[in-house]
Amino acid sequence: MTEPGRDGRGPLDDEPEGSVTLEQVPEGVVLAVAGALDLSLASTLRRTVERAARLRPSVLVIDLTAVTFLASVGMAELVRAHRQSGEDTAVRVVATGRLVLRPLQVTRLTDELALHDTLADALAAR
């Protein structure tokens, strides 16, 4: 058995390593998060949010559609992104499925974060 992370895969042999990608779209910036949003991926999300903020988008969407696990440190980064976005950037989160929605509901972050079912909804929201 290989060491976790040495071959580009996650801690379990069949679990791919997570990623955060940044895409500029006409409405703003979309960050697509994939894999487990835990301690190992949270710092990548933070750096990518900071990079996106330098672009000064009117909308920053964090798409969690491909997230397989949402840890408390991942939720903390969502809150950080929301609180540090400034008045000129609306932060919206795309979250579907029990694995992602349930932790947000239990922690009542659904009251603070602007959640959407789809990327299209998040980009079109006013």
N, C-alpha and C positions, 0 to 999 in steps of 0.2 A: 504494500500500500504506500502511495506517495504522500508526502507532507501536504497539508492543506495549503492552497494558494500557489504551490510551486509550479503547477502545470496550467495555471490560468483558470482553475476551477475552485469551487468553494470548499468548505470544511467537509462536506460529504461528497463522495466520488461522483454522484449523479447530480449535484447541485452546482449550476454555473455561477461564476463570480458575478457580482452585481455591477451595474454601470449607471452613469448619469450622462446623458447627452444634451447638448444645447443646440437649439434650432431657432434661428430668427425667422419670424413669419410677419406678414403685413400688420397684424394686430399687436405684435410685441415679441416676446421670447417664450419658448416652450422648453422646459426641462423634463425630459422623459427618464424616469427612474425605473430600473429593472433589477430584480433579484431581491435579496433580503436587505431591507433598510435598517441595518443594525450598526453597531460600533464601527465595523470595517468600512461601511459605505457612507456613514453620516458625514465624515470629514470631506469626502469627495463632493457630497451634495452642498456642503457649506461653501467650499471653494467655487463651485459652479454657480451658486446663487450670487456670490460676490462678483464673479466675472460677468454674470448677466446684469447685475445692478450697474456696472460701469457702462453698459450700453444705454442706460436710462430708458427702458421700455415703459410704455404706458400700461402694459399688461404683462405680468409674469405668471405663467401657468406652470405648476408643478404637477406633472402627470404621473400618478401612482398606479396606473392600470396594470402594469407588469410587475408590481411589487408582490413578492411571495410571503413576506413577513415584515411587520412594522413594529420595531422596538421603541422603547421610550426615548432613546437618544435620537431616533429618526423623527419622532413627534416633536422633540425639542427643536430640531432643525427647521421643521415646518413653521413652528411658532416664531423662531428667530427670523426667518425669512419674512414672515408677515409683519412683525413688529419693526423690523429695520428697513422696510421697503420705502418709507417716506410717503409723502402725500401725493406725489406724481405717479406712483406705480401701484396698480391694483394687483394683489397677489390672489390667485385662484388655484384651488387644488382639485384635481380630478381623482376621485376615489370611488371605486366600486368593489363589491364583493365583501363578504364577511371578514376575511383576513385583515383587510385594511380598515373598513368602516367601523367594526366593533371596537377596536382600541380607541379610535377617535371619539366614538359615542360614550364609552365608559369614562374617559377622561374629560368629557364635555368640551373637547376642542371643536366639536361641531358648532358650538356657540360662538367661537372666535374666528374660525377659518371659513372662508367662502368656498364651500364644497359644491362640486358639480359632478354629474353622472358621466358626461362625455367631454372630450376635448373640444368638440364643436360648440357645446353649450358654454364651456368656460371662456372660449374666445369671443363668443357672441354676447355674453352677459354685459349689462350696463351697470 
